[in-house]
Amino acid sequence: MPRERTLYTCSECGHTEVRWMGRCPQCGAWNSFNEEKPGGLSGSGRSTRSLGAAEDTVEPIALNGVEIDRLPRYHVQPAELDRVLGGGIVPGSIFLLGGAPGVGKSTLLTMLTRDFAAAGQRAVYLSAEESASQVRRRAQRLGEIGDRFLIVDEPCLERVLPGLYRDPPAFLVVDSIQAVYSRELDGIAGSVSQIRFCGGLLADFARATSCAVALVGHVTKDGDLAGPRVLEHMVDAVLYFEPDPRGVVRIIRAFKNRFGATGELAVMEMTQKGLQPVRDVSAMFLAGRLVNEPGSAVTAVQSGSRPFLVEVQALLTPSHYGTPARVVSGVDGRRIALLAAILDRKSRMSTSGRDIFVKVAGGLKVSDPAADLALACAMASSLRNRPLLAETIFLGEVGLTGELRPAENLTPRLKEAAAHGFRKAVVARLPGQSLPRIEGLQVIGVRTLAAAISAAFGLRELPKDAEEEGA
């Protein structure tokens, strides 16, 4: 009798090996290989049928002859989520919602299911982790439960999908994709093969029935989706909760969206009635800011279609150890090391021998390159122990040679700053570039980091490469 072959699959990236390995050669994860037996609908997984004489074939057609249909959408609440999804949920689409345990994934999808039912649409909540009574308690806390809010607490897809194919709902929630399984595979629920196979079954169901499907995905300790990355390629949209679930504010970011813009961000607050949108995001992130404190700077970051203001903070202190500490929260640590080197070399502000602590107030993650100038000015302010110019924001990308590059969508950012009481803006400008004129806002354009720092401290004589526009 031939010996049954065993494969070892990485739980992080899906890479397979014929023997166990301590470190995955594909993604570098340690102790991530799990033993799995090959299985599937085709037994050995290899097709023996020749494709040269297929009976049922599909011929290619000209692309310019394809009709473009307008995508209908189900508008959802809260409106913040509707905007992140690109204007609502498209029938037949499938999206993935990831986040840390307890951050509010099930609460948000329970709200969506309840809204579908309240609109007269048939909605099904497939709960593979919680019992039906637990889901009902959560739904009652959020509001009224309609008769068309249906639930099934069964993890086996073979016992659920046939009935849904006979009477498809408008919306299906799978909570979670790591907890459901298929009998066609030998692996346990949550294994790489089960996640990949079940994700494919649910994607086929969404396309065949025009049912919108929402998948809940767990994340690892690093904030990445637990399981193979191929699941993100199967779905139409990928939404992630920001990894910190300790506060009442919840941030949802769109990392992929076939029916809308990527990078859109929704800021919501967890209440007794569920997740509610935050009306003024800039005011929330600037709440509690101490004015005229060294090491503090404000910038306007762009997330998707709208800008908002955030405070960046820096603290530079003499190091008492041989190797200075670098502690960073909310931005990439390598980005801070790069800015410290530019300050040291191009602005004659020595950061060597100092511990550097940098954070973005409010727990937000900032990747916008236009925040470079605010970060550098905050570090310079802490180094000199001197506050920056009051009621001033800073916008610009810092280059390795000390040059500054303008921020994209500068006018909406400046209007947001003016609306919240800021009176000056130090921004990067190119030679010959005209600066926006915003009522009540003085705009100072600079081309180098040294000129920006001089303007940030309010020197009476600005460098030659600085220009002013505005009130």
C-alpha positions as CSV (number, residue, x, y, z in Angstrom):
1,M,0.0,0.0,0.0
2,P,1.6,3.3,-1.0
3,R,2.5,5.7,1.8
4,E,0.2,8.7,2.0
5,R,2.2,11.9,1.3
6,T,2.2,14.7,3.9
7,L,2.8,18.3,3.2
8,Y,3.8,21.2,5.6
9,T,2.1,24.5,4.9
10,C,3.1,27.9,6.3
11,S,0.2,29.5,8.1
12,E,1.3,33.0,7.2
13,C,1.9,32.9,3.5
14,G,0.7,29.4,2.3
15,H,4.1,28.2,1.2
16,T,4.3,24.4,1.2
17,E,7.3,22.1,1.8
18,V,7.6,18.3,2.0
19,R,9.3,18.4,5.4
20,W,8.9,20.6,8.5
21,M,11.1,23.7,8.6
22,G,11.7,26.1,11.5
23,R,11.6,29.2,9.3
24,C,9.6,29.7,6.2
25,P,11.8,30.5,3.2
26,Q,9.0,32.4,1.5
27,C,7.9,34.9,4.2
28,G,10.5,34.4,6.9
29,A,8.0,33.5,9.7
30,W,9.3,31.2,12.4
31,N,7.4,28.1,13.6
32,S,4.6,28.6,11.1
33,F,4.6,25.2,9.3
34,N,1.6,23.0,10.0
35,E,1.2,19.4,8.9
36,E,-1.5,18.9,6.3
37,K,-2.7,16.0,4.1
38,P,-3.4,16.8,0.5
39,G,-7.0,16.6,-0.4
40,G,-9.7,18.2,-2.4
41,L,-12.4,17.6,-5.0
42,S,-10.0,16.0,-7.4
43,G,-8.3,13.6,-5.0
44,S,-4.7,13.9,-5.9
45,G,-5.2,17.5,-7.0
46,R,-3.9,16.8,-10.6
47,S,-6.3,16.8,-13.6
48,T,-5.8,13.9,-16.0
49,R,-8.2,15.2,-18.6
50,S,-6.7,16.7,-21.8
51,L,-7.8,20.2,-22.6
52,G,-7.0,20.0,-26.3
53,A,-10.5,18.8,-27.3
54,A,-12.8,20.4,-24.7
55,E,-16.5,20.0,-25.5
56,D,-17.7,23.2,-23.8
57,T,-15.4,26.1,-24.7
58,V,-15.7,29.9,-24.4
59,E,-14.4,32.1,-27.2
60,P,-12.8,35.5,-26.6
61,I,-14.8,38.6,-27.7
62,A,-13.7,42.2,-28.6
63,L,-13.5,44.3,-25.5
64,N,-15.0,47.4,-27.2
65,G,-18.1,45.4,-27.8
66,V,-18.7,44.7,-24.1
67,E,-21.6,46.8,-22.6
68,I,-20.8,48.8,-19.4
69,D,-23.4,48.3,-16.8
70,R,-24.0,50.8,-14.1
71,L,-23.3,49.1,-10.8
72,P,-26.2,49.2,-8.4
73,R,-25.3,49.7,-4.7
74,Y,-26.8,49.1,-1.3
75,H,-26.2,52.2,0.7
76,V,-25.3,51.4,4.3
77,Q,-25.0,53.1,7.6
78,P,-22.9,54.6,9.1
79,A,-22.2,56.9,6.2
80,E,-18.5,56.8,7.0
81,L,-18.4,53.1,6.0
82,D,-20.5,53.8,2.9
83,R,-17.9,56.3,1.7
84,V,-15.0,53.9,2.4
85,L,-16.8,51.2,0.3
86,G,-17.0,53.6,-2.6
87,G,-20.6,54.5,-2.2
88,G,-22.2,51.4,-0.9
89,I,-22.1,47.6,-1.2
90,V,-22.3,46.2,-4.7
91,P,-24.5,43.1,-5.2
92,G,-22.5,40.0,-5.9
93,S,-19.3,41.5,-4.4
94,I,-17.3,40.0,-1.6
95,F,-15.3,42.0,0.9
96,L,-13.0,41.1,3.8
97,L,-13.1,42.9,7.2
98,G,-10.0,42.3,9.3
99,G,-9.0,43.5,12.8
100,A,-7.8,42.6,16.2
101,P,-10.1,40.6,18.6
102,G,-12.6,42.9,20.3
103,V,-12.1,45.8,18.0
104,G,-15.7,45.7,16.7
105,K,-15.8,43.6,13.5
106,S,-18.9,41.5,14.6
107,T,-20.6,44.7,15.9
108,L,-20.2,46.5,12.6
109,L,-21.4,43.6,10.5
110,T,-24.4,43.0,12.8
111,M,-25.3,46.6,12.2
112,L,-25.1,46.1,8.5
113,T,-27.2,42.9,8.6
114,R,-29.8,44.6,10.7
115,D,-29.9,47.6,8.2
116,F,-30.4,45.2,5.3
117,A,-33.3,43.5,7.1
118,A,-34.9,46.8,8.0
119,A,-34.8,47.8,4.3
120,G,-36.8,44.6,3.5
121,Q,-33.9,42.7,2.2
122,R,-33.2,39.1,3.3
123,A,-29.9,39.0,5.2
124,V,-28.2,35.9,6.7
125,Y,-25.6,36.0,9.5
126,L,-23.4,32.8,9.5
127,S,-21.9,32.6,12.9
128,A,-19.2,29.9,13.1
129,E,-17.8,31.1,16.4
130,E,-20.7,32.4,18.5
131,S,-24.0,30.8,19.3
132,A,-27.3,32.3,17.9
133,S,-28.3,33.6,21.4
134,Q,-25.0,35.5,21.7
135,V,-25.6,37.2,18.3
136,R,-29.2,38.0,19.3
137,R,-28.0,39.7,22.5
138,R,-25.6,41.9,20.6
139,A,-28.2,42.7,17.9
140,Q,-30.8,43.7,20.6
141,R,-28.3,46.0,22.2
142,L,-27.8,47.8,18.8
143,G,-31.5,48.2,18.1
144,E,-34.6,46.6,16.6
145,I,-34.3,43.2,14.9
146,G,-36.4,42.7,11.8
147,D,-38.0,39.4,10.7
148,R,-35.7,39.2,7.7
149,F,-32.6,39.1,9.9
150,L,-31.7,35.4,9.7
151,I,-29.0,33.5,11.5
152,V,-27.3,30.1,11.2
153,D,-24.7,28.9,13.6
154,E,-23.1,26.1,11.6
155,P,-19.4,26.1,10.5
156,C,-19.7,23.4,7.8
157,L,-20.3,25.1,4.4
158,E,-21.8,21.9,2.9
159,R,-24.7,22.2,5.4
160,V,-25.3,25.9,4.7
161,L,-24.6,26.8,1.1
162,P,-27.1,24.4,-0.6
163,G,-30.0,26.1,1.1
164,L,-28.6,29.6,0.4
165,Y,-28.3,28.7,-3.3
166,R,-32.0,27.7,-3.4
167,D,-33.1,31.0,-1.8
168,P,-30.2,33.5,-2.0
169,P,-30.2,36.4,0.4
170,A,-29.2,39.9,-0.5
171,F,-26.4,40.0,2.2
172,L,-24.4,37.2,3.8
173,V,-22.0,37.6,6.7
174,V,-19.4,34.8,7.5
175,D,-18.0,35.3,11.0
176,S,-15.3,34.2,10.6
177,I,-13.5,32.7,7.6
178,Q,-11.0,31.0,9.9
179,A,-13.8,29.2,11.7
180,V,-15.7,27.7,8.7
181,Y,-14.6,24.5,7.0
182,S,-15.4,22.2,4.1
183,R,-15.8,18.4,4.3
184,E,-14.0,18.1,0.9
185,L,-10.6,18.8,2.7
186,D,-8.9,16.9,5.5
187,G,-7.4,20.1,7.1
188,I,-8.9,21.5,10.3
189,A,-10.8,24.9,10.2
190,G,-8.4,27.8,10.1
191,S,-5.7,25.9,8.2
192,V,-4.3,27.4,5.0
193,S,-6.0,24.9,2.7
194,Q,-9.4,25.4,4.4
195,I,-9.2,29.2,4.3
196,R,-8.3,29.2,0.6
197,F,-10.9,26.6,-0.4
198,C,-13.7,28.0,1.7
199,G,-12.9,31.5,0.4
200,G,-13.2,30.2,-3.2
201,L,-16.6,28.6,-2.4
202,L,-18.0,31.8,-1.0
203,A,-16.6,33.9,-3.8
204,D,-18.3,31.5,-6.3
205,F,-21.6,31.8,-4.3
206,A,-21.5,35.6,-4.4
207,R,-20.9,35.7,-8.2
208,A,-23.5,33.1,-9.0
209,T,-26.3,34.5,-6.8
210,S,-25.5,38.3,-6.8
211,C,-25.5,38.1,-3.0
212,A,-23.1,40.5,-1.3
213,V,-20.8,38.6,1.1
214,A,-18.8,40.0,4.0
215,L,-16.0,37.9,5.5
216,V,-14.6,38.4,9.0
217,G,-10.8,37.8,9.1
218,H,-8.6,37.5,12.2
219,V,-5.2,39.1,12.2
220,T,-1.8,38.1,13.6
221,K,0.1,39.9,16.3
222,D,1.8,41.9,13.6
223,G,-1.6,43.2,12.3
224,D,-1.6,41.1,9.1
225,L,-4.4,38.8,8.1
226,A,-4.0,35.3,9.6
227,G,-3.8,32.9,6.7
228,P,-2.6,33.0,3.1
229,R,-2.4,36.4,1.3
230,V,-4.2,34.7,-1.6
231,L,-7.5,35.4,0.3
232,E,-7.0,39.1,-0.2
233,H,-6.8,38.5,-4.0
234,M,-10.1,36.6,-4.1
235,V,-12.2,39.4,-2.6
236,D,-13.3,42.7,-4.1
237,A,-12.5,44.9,-1.1
238,V,-10.2,44.6,1.9
239,L,-11.0,46.7,5.0
240,Y,-8.9,46.7,8.1
241,F,-9.5,48.1,11.6
242,E,-6.5,49.9,12.9
243,P,-4.7,47.5,15.3
244,D,-5.3,49.4,18.6
245,P,-8.7,48.4,20.1
246,R,-8.2,49.9,23.5
247,G,-9.8,53.3,23.0
248,V,-13.4,54.2,22.0
249,V,-12.3,55.5,18.6
250,R,-12.2,52.9,15.7
251,I,-10.4,53.6,12.5
252,I,-11.2,51.5,9.4
253,R,-9.0,51.8,6.3
254,A,-9.6,50.4,2.8
255,F,-6.5,48.7,1.5
256,K,-8.2,47.3,-1.7
257,N,-11.4,48.2,-3.4
258,R,-12.4,47.2,-6.9
259,F,-15.4,49.5,-6.8
260,G,-14.0,52.5,-5.2
261,A,-10.8,54.3,-4.1
262,T,-8.2,52.7,-1.9
263,G,-6.8,54.5,1.1
264,E,-10.2,55.8,2.2
265,L,-10.5,56.0,6.0
266,A,-13.5,56.0,8.3
267,V,-13.2,57.3,11.9
268,M,-16.0,56.0,14.2
269,E,-16.7,55.9,17.9
270,M,-17.8,52.8,19.8
271,T,-21.0,53.5,21.8
272,Q,-23.8,51.5,23.4
273,K,-25.7,51.7,20.2
274,G,-22.7,50.5,18.1
275,L,-20.3,52.3,15.9
276,Q,-21.2,55.9,15.2
277,P,-19.2,58.3,12.9
278,V,-17.0,61.0,14.3
279,R,-18.3,64.3,12.9
280,D,-15.1,66.4,13.2
281,V,-12.0,64.2,12.8
282,S,-9.5,67.0,13.0
283,A,-10.9,68.3,16.3
284,M,-10.8,64.8,17.7
285,F,-7.1,64.3,16.9
286,L,-6.2,67.8,18.1
287,A,-8.1,67.5,21.4
288,G,-5.9,68.0,24.4
289,R,-3.0,69.5,22.5
290,L,-0.8,71.9,24.6
291,V,0.0,75.1,22.7
292,N,3.5,76.5,22.7
293,E,5.1,73.3,23.9
294,P,8.5,72.2,22.5
295,G,8.4,69.1,20.3
296,S,4.8,69.5,19.0
297,A,3.8,70.2,15.4
298,V,0.6,70.0,13.4
299,T,0.2,68.7,9.8
300,A,-2.7,67.9,7.5
301,V,-2.6,64.4,6.2
302,Q,-4.6,63.1,3.2
303,S,-6.5,59.9,3.6
304,G,-8.5,59.0,0.5
305,S,-10.7,61.9,-0.5
306,R,-10.5,64.0,2.6
307,P,-7.8,65.8,4.7
308,F,-7.7,66.1,8.4
309,L,-5.3,67.6,11.0
310,V,-3.0,65.5,13.3
311,E,-0.4,66.4,15.9
312,V,3.0,64.8,15.8
313,Q,5.2,64.9,18.9
314,A,8.9,64.4,19.4
315,L,11.1,64.1,22.4
316,L,14.9,64.2,22.1
317,T,16.9,63.6,25.3
318,P,20.6,62.9,26.0
319,S,21.3,59.1,25.9
320,H,22.7,57.5,29.0
321,Y,23.7,54.3,27.2
322,G,26.1,53.5,24.4
323,T,23.4,53.0,21.8
324,P,20.7,55.7,21.7
325,A,17.1,54.5,21.8
326,R,14.6,55.0,18.9
327,V,11.0,54.6,20.0
328,V,8.4,55.4,17.4
329,S,4.6,55.1,17.4
330,G,2.4,55.8,14.4
331,V,5.1,56.3,11.8
332,D,7.8,54.1,10.3
333,G,10.9,54.0,12.5
334,R,13.2,54.0,9.5
335,R,11.5,57.2,8.4
336,I,12.5,58.9,11.7
337,A,16.0,57.6,11.4
338,L,16.2,59.2,7.9
339,L,14.9,62.5,9.1
340,A,17.3,62.6,12.0
341,A,20.2,62.0,9.6
342,I,19.0,64.8,7.4
343,L,18.7,67.2,10.3
344,D,22.2,66.3,11.4
345,R,23.8,66.8,8.0
346,K,21.7,69.5,6.3
347,S,20.5,71.7,9.2
348,R,23.5,71.5,11.5
349,M,21.4,70.1,14.3
350,S,23.2,67.2,15.9
351,T,21.0,64.3,16.9
352,S,23.8,61.9,17.7
353,G,24.0,60.7,21.3
354,R,20.3,61.4,21.9
355,D,17.4,59.2,22.5
356,I,14.6,59.9,20.0
357,F,10.9,59.4,20.9
358,V,8.3,60.2,18.2
359,K,4.5,59.5,18.2
360,V,1.4,60.5,16.4
361,A,-1.2,61.8,18.9
362,G,-4.5,59.9,18.9
363,G,-3.0,56.5,17.9
364,L,-3.3,57.1,14.1
365,K,-0.9,55.6,11.7
366,V,0.6,58.2,9.3
367,S,2.2,57.2,6.0
368,D,1.6,60.4,4.1
369,P,5.0,61.8,2.9
370,A,3.7,65.4,3.4
371,A,4.0,64.8,7.2
372,D,7.9,64.7,6.9
373,L,8.2,68.4,7.4
374,A,6.1,68.4,10.6
375,L,8.1,65.5,12.0
376,A,11.4,67.2,11.3
377,C,10.3,70.5,12.8
378,A,8.9,68.7,15.9
379,M,12.3,67.0,16.3
380,A,14.1,70.3,15.9
381,S,11.8,72.0,18.4
382,S,12.5,69.4,21.0
383,L,16.2,69.5,20.3
384,R,16.3,73.3,20.9
385,N,13.7,73.1,23.7
386,R,11.9,75.9,21.9
387,P,8.3,75.8,20.8
388,L,7.4,76.3,17.1
389,L,5.4,79.3,15.8
390,A,1.9,79.2,17.3
391,E,-1.2,78.4,15.1
392,T,1.0,77.0,12.3
393,I,0.9,73.8,10.3
394,F,3.7,72.2,8.3
395,L,3.4,70.4,4.9
396,G,6.1,69.0,2.7
397,E,8.1,65.9,1.9
398,V,11.8,66.0,2.9
399,G,14.4,64.7,0.5
400,L,17.9,63.3,1.3
401,T,19.6,66.4,0.1
402,G,17.6,68.7,2.3
403,E,15.2,69.8,-0.4
404,L,11.4,69.9,0.1
405,R,8.8,68.6,-2.3
406,P,5.2,69.9,-2.3
407,A,2.3,68.0,-0.8
408,E,-0.5,66.7,-3.1
409,N,-3.9,68.4,-2.9
410,L,-2.5,71.3,-1.0
411,T,-5.5,73.6,-1.3
412,P,-8.0,71.2,0.6
413,R,-5.4,70.7,3.3
414,L,-4.9,74.4,3.8
415,K,-8.7,75.0,3.9
416,E,-9.0,72.4,6.6
417,A,-6.3,74.1,8.6
418,A,-7.9,77.5,8.2
419,A,-11.3,76.1,9.3
420,H,-9.8,75.0,12.6
421,G,-8.2,78.3,13.5
422,F,-4.7,78.1,12.1
423,R,-3.3,81.3,10.8
424,K,0.0,80.3,9.2
425,A,1.2,77.4,7.0
426,V,4.8,76.5,6.2
427,V,4.7,74.5,2.9
428,A,7.1,73.2,0.4
429,R,7.1,74.9,-3.0
430,L,8.9,74.4,-6.3
431,P,10.6,77.2,-8.2
432,G,8.0,79.3,-10.0
433,Q,5.1,77.5,-8.2
434,S,2.2,79.8,-7.2
435,L,0.9,79.2,-3.7
436,P,-2.8,78.9,-2.9
437,R,-4.6,81.9,-1.4
438,I,-6.7,80.9,1.5
439,E,-8.7,83.5,3.4
440,G,-7.3,84.1,6.9
441,L,-4.2,81.9,6.3
442,Q,-0.7,83.2,5.6
443,V,1.1,80.7,3.4
444,I,5.0,80.6,3.6
445,G,6.6,78.6,0.8
446,V,10.1,77.2,1.3
447,R,12.4,75.0,-0.8
448,T,14.8,73.6,1.8
449,L,14.6,72.1,5.3
450,A,16.9,74.8,6.7
451,A,14.5,77.5,5.5
452,A,11.5,75.7,6.8
453,I,13.0,75.4,10.3
454,S,13.9,79.1,10.3
455,A,10.3,79.9,9.3
456,A,9.0,77.5,11.9
457,F,10.7,79.3,14.7
458,G,9.4,82.7,13.5
459,L,12.7,84.3,12.5
460,R,12.2,87.9,11.5
461,E,14.4,87.5,8.3
462,L,13.4,84.6,6.2
463,P,16.0,82.9,4.0
464,K,16.2,84.0,0.3
465,D,14.4,80.9,-0.9
466,A,11.2,81.7,1.1
467,E,8.1,83.4,-0.2
468,E,4.9,84.4,1.4
469,E,1.3,84.5,0.1
470,G,-2.0,85.0,1.9
471,A,-3.6,87.3,4.4
